[in-house]
Amino acid sequence: MAAHSQITKAVVDYLDPALREAVEMLSEPVRTIVAYYYGWVDADGNPTEPVGVRRRPATVFLLLAGPDESSWGPVCGGAVGMTLMQGATIVHDDIQDHDELRNGRPSVWAAFGVAPAIQAGVAMLALGLELLASEPAPVAAEAVRRTARAARHICSGQVLDSRAERNSGLDLAGSLLIKESFAALPTAQITAMAAVYRGANSVDIDAAERFGYHLGMALALYDDWEGAWGMSRVGLESDLSDLRRGRPCPYIAYALQTPGPARERIVAHYGQGPLGDQEIAELLGLIEATGARSWLETEIETHVDQVRQFLPVAAQDLVARAELQLWVDALVPR
């Protein structure tokens, strides 16, 4: 994980000055709300030290352009634009999921209220598209188109996710479709956009898009694994919120389609209201007994293998490719 953290820090250190400059374009009080989301200020607008920052889409986007700052300049505007778009979706997702914690402190809606958080998210998306529209032609039109398409996919995923909550009958295919809509298809647009920025041909753009699809699925499934069995986000985000509220996700759907006594006991946990720590611990044991954890880990590795297959075309620079390989390898559960 050390290499993963070093790459993330390099991206944050490079990108955040331009991101701060962009956020300054927003009017108050939205500006303070968005600055709070990025960890730069507290709810009163006082400067703070960001905690738990990841900037995943920006990391991938920049590394697809090259290994360091010397190659990131031409794509910095694109990285800022789609980072704002992704931030908007997280602000809205926390509202929809009732998640009160984000990066170790109250999420935006918990700190400022639901209505201000909704408007701040809309403003972030609008600002991101405005910045992308200002990029040089012909990149600008394609960047706006792909970012808008990513946002559309995310909206579909959000609605599917909302409908699925408390639906213990959701099958595995339906659960994976949510991940595809919310993560894989948007990430595919981001990685394809990176190829557009470097002037790639249609074949390479398609390969970059497929790279992004599998990366998005790997990231989404890894987040599920991390939320249940990992430790790196403990104290930074709402603890096991999906399990506590009985929200279906792929490994739960897998467990629910596996015949046996463990499945029946899992079903009994769902629909009974928020679960406590003891019930969560029991539920995780039952899930493992169905083979769902092993299935999830295998599924992540399958998508990571596909990411590795398309990586040589998606990342042309050898050093950047090696850094991305390290970053992707960190997604394999250990």
C-alpha positions as CSV (number, residue, x, y, z in Angstrom):
1,M,0.0,0.0,0.0
2,A,3.0,2.3,0.4
3,A,3.4,2.8,-3.3
4,H,-0.3,3.4,-3.7
5,S,-0.2,6.1,-1.0
6,Q,2.8,7.8,-2.6
7,I,1.0,8.0,-6.0
8,T,-2.1,9.4,-4.4
9,K,-0.1,12.0,-2.5
10,A,1.7,13.1,-5.7
11,V,-1.6,13.5,-7.5
12,V,-3.2,15.5,-4.6
13,D,-0.2,17.7,-4.2
14,Y,-0.3,18.5,-7.9
15,L,-4.0,18.8,-8.6
16,D,-5.3,20.6,-5.5
17,P,-3.9,24.0,-6.3
18,A,-5.8,24.0,-9.6
19,L,-8.9,22.5,-7.9
20,R,-8.8,25.2,-5.3
21,E,-8.6,27.9,-8.0
22,A,-11.6,26.3,-9.7
23,V,-13.7,26.2,-6.5
24,E,-12.9,29.9,-6.0
25,M,-15.1,30.5,-9.0
26,L,-18.2,29.4,-7.0
27,S,-20.2,32.0,-5.1
28,E,-20.8,31.8,-1.4
29,P,-22.2,30.0,0.5
30,V,-21.7,27.1,-2.0
31,R,-18.0,27.9,-2.2
32,T,-17.5,27.1,1.5
33,I,-19.6,23.9,1.3
34,V,-17.5,22.6,-1.6
35,A,-14.2,23.6,0.1
36,Y,-15.5,21.6,3.1
37,Y,-16.1,18.6,0.9
38,Y,-12.5,18.7,-0.3
39,G,-11.3,18.9,3.3
40,W,-9.8,22.4,3.0
41,V,-12.0,24.1,5.6
42,D,-14.3,23.2,8.5
43,A,-18.0,23.9,8.5
44,D,-17.3,27.5,9.6
45,G,-14.9,28.1,6.8
46,N,-11.7,27.9,8.9
47,P,-8.7,26.2,7.2
48,T,-8.2,22.5,8.1
49,E,-5.8,19.7,7.1
50,P,-7.5,17.2,4.7
51,V,-7.8,13.6,5.9
52,G,-8.4,10.4,4.0
53,V,-8.1,12.1,0.5
54,R,-7.9,9.6,-2.4
55,R,-8.7,11.4,-5.7
56,R,-9.0,8.1,-7.5
57,P,-10.4,9.3,-10.9
58,A,-7.8,12.0,-11.1
59,T,-5.0,9.5,-10.2
60,V,-6.0,7.3,-13.1
61,F,-6.6,10.2,-15.5
62,L,-3.2,11.9,-14.8
63,L,-1.2,8.6,-14.9
64,L,-2.7,7.7,-18.3
65,A,-1.1,11.0,-19.5
66,G,2.3,10.3,-18.0
67,P,4.2,9.5,-14.8
68,D,4.6,12.9,-13.2
69,E,4.0,16.7,-13.3
70,S,6.1,17.1,-16.4
71,S,3.4,15.3,-18.4
72,W,0.3,16.3,-16.5
73,G,0.0,20.0,-17.5
74,P,-1.9,19.5,-20.7
75,V,-4.5,17.3,-19.0
76,C,-4.8,19.2,-15.7
77,G,-8.0,21.0,-16.7
78,G,-9.6,17.7,-17.6
79,A,-8.6,16.2,-14.3
80,V,-10.1,19.1,-12.4
81,G,-13.3,19.0,-14.4
82,M,-14.1,15.4,-13.9
83,T,-12.9,15.5,-10.3
84,L,-15.7,18.0,-9.6
85,M,-18.2,15.8,-11.4
86,Q,-17.2,12.8,-9.3
87,G,-17.3,14.9,-6.1
88,A,-20.9,16.0,-7.0
89,T,-22.0,12.3,-7.2
90,I,-20.4,11.5,-3.8
91,V,-22.1,14.5,-2.1
92,H,-25.5,13.3,-3.5
93,D,-24.7,9.6,-2.8
94,D,-24.1,10.4,0.8
95,I,-27.5,12.0,1.0
96,Q,-29.3,9.1,-0.7
97,D,-27.5,6.5,1.5
98,H,-27.9,8.6,4.7
99,D,-24.1,8.3,5.3
100,E,-23.2,10.7,8.0
101,L,-19.4,10.3,7.8
102,R,-17.0,11.1,4.9
103,N,-13.2,11.2,5.3
104,G,-13.3,11.2,9.0
105,R,-15.9,14.0,9.6
106,P,-19.6,14.7,9.0
107,S,-20.5,14.4,5.3
108,V,-21.7,17.5,3.5
109,W,-25.4,17.0,4.1
110,A,-24.8,16.1,7.8
111,A,-22.8,19.3,8.2
112,F,-24.8,21.8,6.2
113,G,-28.2,20.2,5.6
114,V,-29.8,18.2,2.7
115,A,-31.0,21.1,0.6
116,P,-27.6,23.0,0.6
117,A,-25.8,19.7,-0.1
118,I,-28.0,19.0,-3.1
119,Q,-27.3,22.5,-4.5
120,A,-23.6,22.3,-3.8
121,G,-23.5,19.0,-5.8
122,V,-25.3,20.5,-8.7
123,A,-22.9,23.5,-8.6
124,M,-19.9,21.1,-8.6
125,L,-21.2,19.3,-11.7
126,A,-22.0,22.6,-13.5
127,L,-18.5,24.0,-12.7
128,G,-16.8,20.8,-13.9
129,L,-18.6,21.0,-17.2
130,E,-17.9,24.7,-17.5
131,L,-14.2,24.1,-17.1
132,L,-14.2,21.3,-19.6
133,A,-16.0,23.4,-22.1
134,S,-13.1,25.9,-21.8
135,E,-10.5,23.3,-22.9
136,P,-8.9,23.6,-26.3
137,A,-10.8,22.4,-29.3
138,P,-11.5,19.7,-30.4
139,V,-10.9,18.1,-26.9
140,A,-13.4,20.4,-25.2
141,A,-16.5,19.0,-26.9
142,E,-15.5,15.4,-26.4
143,A,-14.6,16.0,-22.8
144,V,-17.9,17.6,-22.0
145,R,-19.8,14.8,-23.9
146,R,-18.0,12.0,-22.0
147,T,-18.3,13.7,-18.6
148,A,-22.0,14.3,-19.2
149,R,-22.4,10.7,-20.2
150,A,-20.6,9.5,-17.1
151,A,-23.0,11.7,-15.0
152,R,-26.0,10.1,-16.8
153,H,-24.8,6.6,-16.0
154,I,-24.2,7.6,-12.3
155,C,-27.8,9.0,-12.1
156,S,-29.2,5.7,-13.4
157,G,-27.1,3.8,-10.9
158,Q,-28.3,6.0,-8.1
159,V,-32.0,5.3,-9.0
160,L,-31.3,1.6,-9.3
161,D,-29.6,1.6,-5.9
162,S,-32.4,3.5,-4.3
163,R,-35.0,1.0,-5.6
164,A,-32.8,-1.9,-4.4
165,E,-32.6,-0.8,-0.8
166,R,-34.4,-3.2,1.5
167,N,-35.0,-5.5,-1.5
168,S,-33.5,-8.8,-0.3
169,G,-34.8,-10.4,-3.4
170,L,-32.4,-8.5,-5.7
171,D,-30.5,-11.0,-7.7
172,L,-26.8,-11.0,-8.4
173,A,-27.2,-9.7,-12.0
174,G,-29.3,-6.8,-10.8
175,S,-26.8,-6.0,-8.0
176,L,-23.9,-6.0,-10.5
177,L,-25.8,-3.8,-12.8
178,I,-25.9,-1.1,-10.1
179,K,-22.1,-1.3,-9.8
180,E,-21.8,-1.1,-13.6
181,S,-24.0,2.0,-13.8
182,F,-22.6,3.8,-10.8
183,A,-18.9,2.9,-11.3
184,A,-17.8,0.9,-14.3
185,L,-19.5,2.9,-17.1
186,P,-18.5,6.3,-15.7
187,T,-14.9,5.2,-15.2
188,A,-14.8,4.0,-18.8
189,Q,-15.8,7.5,-19.9
190,I,-13.0,9.0,-17.8
191,T,-10.3,6.7,-19.2
192,A,-11.5,7.1,-22.7
193,M,-11.4,10.9,-22.2
194,A,-7.7,10.6,-21.2
195,A,-7.0,8.8,-24.5
196,V,-8.8,11.6,-26.3
197,Y,-6.6,14.2,-24.6
198,R,-3.5,12.5,-25.9
199,G,-4.9,12.3,-29.5
200,A,-5.3,8.5,-29.6
201,N,-6.9,6.7,-32.5
202,S,-10.3,5.1,-32.2
203,V,-8.9,1.6,-31.5
204,D,-6.8,2.9,-28.6
205,I,-9.7,5.0,-27.3
206,D,-11.9,1.8,-27.3
207,A,-9.1,-0.1,-25.4
208,A,-8.9,2.7,-22.9
209,E,-12.6,2.6,-22.4
210,R,-12.5,-1.2,-21.7
211,F,-9.6,-0.6,-19.3
212,G,-11.8,1.9,-17.5
213,Y,-14.8,-0.4,-17.4
214,H,-12.9,-3.2,-15.6
215,L,-11.1,-0.7,-13.4
216,G,-14.4,0.8,-12.3
217,M,-15.8,-2.6,-11.5
218,A,-12.7,-3.6,-9.6
219,L,-12.8,-0.4,-7.6
220,A,-16.5,-0.7,-6.8
221,L,-16.2,-4.4,-5.7
222,Y,-13.0,-3.6,-3.8
223,D,-14.9,-0.9,-1.9
224,D,-17.4,-3.5,-0.9
225,W,-14.7,-5.8,0.3
226,E,-12.9,-3.0,2.1
227,G,-16.1,-2.0,3.8
228,A,-16.7,-5.4,5.2
229,W,-13.2,-6.9,5.7
230,G,-10.6,-4.1,5.2
231,M,-9.2,-1.7,7.6
232,S,-7.8,1.3,5.6
233,R,-11.0,3.4,5.8
234,V,-12.0,2.6,9.4
235,G,-13.0,5.9,11.1
236,L,-13.1,7.7,7.8
237,E,-16.5,6.7,6.4
238,S,-19.7,5.3,7.9
239,D,-18.9,1.9,9.4
240,L,-20.5,-1.0,7.4
241,S,-23.4,1.2,6.5
242,D,-24.6,-1.0,3.7
243,L,-24.8,-4.1,6.0
244,R,-26.2,-2.1,8.9
245,R,-29.2,-0.9,6.8
246,G,-29.6,-4.2,4.9
247,R,-28.8,-2.7,1.5
248,P,-28.1,-5.3,-1.1
249,C,-24.7,-5.5,-2.7
250,P,-23.2,-8.2,-5.0
251,Y,-21.6,-10.4,-2.3
252,I,-24.9,-10.2,-0.3
253,A,-26.8,-11.1,-3.4
254,Y,-24.4,-14.0,-4.0
255,A,-24.9,-15.2,-0.4
256,L,-28.7,-15.0,-0.8
257,Q,-28.7,-17.2,-3.9
258,T,-26.6,-19.9,-2.2
259,P,-28.8,-22.6,-0.7
260,G,-28.3,-23.7,2.8
261,P,-28.9,-22.8,6.5
262,A,-26.5,-19.8,6.3
263,R,-28.7,-18.2,3.6
264,E,-31.8,-18.6,5.7
265,R,-30.2,-16.9,8.7
266,I,-28.9,-14.1,6.5
267,V,-32.5,-13.5,5.2
268,A,-33.7,-13.4,8.8
269,H,-31.3,-10.5,9.4
270,Y,-32.7,-8.4,6.6
271,G,-35.8,-6.3,6.9
272,Q,-35.4,-6.1,10.7
273,G,-34.1,-2.5,10.9
274,P,-30.5,-1.3,11.4
275,L,-28.2,-4.0,12.7
276,G,-26.0,-3.7,15.8
277,D,-22.3,-4.7,16.1
278,Q,-23.0,-8.2,17.3
279,E,-25.5,-8.8,14.5
280,I,-23.0,-7.5,12.0
281,A,-20.3,-9.8,13.2
282,E,-22.7,-12.8,13.0
283,L,-23.8,-11.7,9.5
284,L,-20.3,-11.4,8.2
285,G,-19.6,-15.0,9.5
286,L,-22.7,-16.2,7.7
287,I,-21.7,-14.5,4.5
288,E,-18.3,-16.1,4.6
289,A,-19.9,-19.5,5.2
290,T,-21.8,-19.2,1.9
291,G,-18.6,-18.6,0.0
292,A,-19.6,-15.0,-0.8
293,R,-16.4,-13.5,0.4
294,S,-14.3,-15.9,-1.7
295,W,-16.5,-15.1,-4.7
296,L,-16.1,-11.4,-4.2
297,E,-12.3,-11.7,-4.0
298,T,-12.2,-13.8,-7.1
299,E,-14.4,-11.3,-9.0
300,I,-12.1,-8.4,-8.1
301,E,-9.1,-10.4,-9.3
302,T,-10.9,-11.2,-12.5
303,H,-11.5,-7.5,-13.3
304,V,-8.0,-6.6,-12.2
305,D,-6.7,-9.2,-14.7
306,Q,-8.7,-7.5,-17.4
307,V,-7.3,-4.1,-16.3
308,R,-3.8,-5.5,-16.7
309,Q,-4.6,-6.8,-20.2
310,F,-5.7,-3.3,-21.5
311,L,-3.1,-1.3,-19.5
312,P,-0.4,-1.4,-22.1
313,V,-2.6,0.4,-24.6
314,A,-4.3,2.7,-22.1
315,A,-1.0,3.9,-20.6
316,Q,1.6,4.5,-23.3
317,D,4.4,5.8,-21.1
318,L,6.3,2.9,-19.5
319,V,7.0,4.6,-16.2
320,A,3.3,5.7,-15.8
321,R,2.3,2.2,-16.7
322,A,4.4,0.8,-14.0
323,E,3.0,3.3,-11.5
324,L,-0.6,2.4,-12.5
325,Q,0.3,-1.3,-12.2
326,L,1.3,-0.7,-8.6
327,W,-1.9,1.3,-8.0
328,V,-4.1,-1.4,-9.5
329,D,-2.3,-4.2,-7.7
330,A,-3.3,-2.6,-4.4
331,L,-6.9,-3.4,-5.3
332,V,-6.4,-7.1,-4.9
333,P,-7.6,-8.2,-1.4
334,R,-4.9,-9.6,0.7
